[in-house]
Amino acid sequence: MVVRLDRRHHGRRHSDWNSWISREETTNGLHTNPAYTKQHGYCFDVPAIGEAKPIALVDMGCFSHEAIAVDPATGIVYESEDSTPSGF
């Protein structure tokens, strides 16, 4: 998986477990248009070094991801979204 900063992979955040969390800032895909072959709007855990398969972290939800923060004491990941209107 190549991580790049563009419309689909909005950003990366270095995790406390030596990887990057790449986030898609779009929900285009099967939920919005049956012509798509994949759903977008997921996060991916990408090793800091080496190659990785693009496996979506579906438990983190499917929405327009803006940012995440990891609590180093608990390992809990907090997420924010980037859409108008916003709100979970």
Secondary structure as GFF3:
##gff-version 3
##sequence-region A 1 88
A	DSSP	beta_strand	9	14	.	.	.	ID=ss1
A	DSSP	beta_strand	19	24	.	.	.	ID=ss2
A	DSSP	beta_strand	43	47	.	.	.	ID=ss3
A	DSSP	three_ten_helix	58	60	.	.	.	ID=ss4
A	DSSP	beta_strand	65	70	.	.	.	ID=ss5
A	DSSP	beta_strand	77	81	.	.	.	ID=ss6
###
